Amino acid sequence: MSSILAGGQTVEEDLYLVDFPFDGRTVQAEATFVPGREVLIGTQLLQQYRLEIHFLERTVLLERLL
């Protein structure tokens, strides 16, 4: 699978369908593996949410919309 990263870089990677715990429920999501321990999520997972990032205060708010 080809993925386009935020910086415009294209990478080729294997794609897996996984059950992913998110916000108190389990959703099916596409997953790939990257070096390191961080988890990156795509914006499709956040379609029903409001995401607010306050860089100066270093806070993140994720709110589910009804």
N, C-alpha and C positions, 0 to 999 in steps of 0.2 A: 504494500500500500504506500502511496505517496502522501506525505503530510507537508503542509506549508506552515512554517513557524512564524511567530509574530514579526520577526526581523526580515521576513521574505525568503528565508532559506528553505529549500525543499529537501526533505530527507525520505529515504526508503526504509520501511520497517515492517515487521510482522505484526498482524492485527489479530486480537483475540476477543471473543465475546465473554464477559464475566458478569457475575452477580456482585454488585457493589453497594455496600451499606452507605446510605447518604440521607441525612436529615431524618433519622428514625425509621427509615424504610429501606428496602432493598430494590435497586433498579438494575436493569440490564444495561451494560455500557460496553463500548469498544475500548480496548486497552492495548497499549504497546509498552515496551520496556525501554528504559533509558538508564544510563549509569547514574548511580547515586541513590539516596534514600527518599528523596522528595517525591510527592505525588502531584502530578499536574492534571487538572481537569479542563475539559473543553467547555466552551460557552454553551453548547447545546444542552448540557446538563443543567444549566442555570436559567433556562427559558422561562420558568415559572417563579423566578426570584428577582428581587431587587438587590443589586450589589453596589455598595457604597464604600469607597476607599478614601480615607482621610490621611494623606501622606504626611502632613506636618505632625499630626497626633499619633501616627503609626497605628491606626485602627482600621478594622474591616467590619462592615455590617452586612450580613446576608439575611434577607427577610423573604419568606415565602409569600407570594401573592395568592389571593383566594381565587 
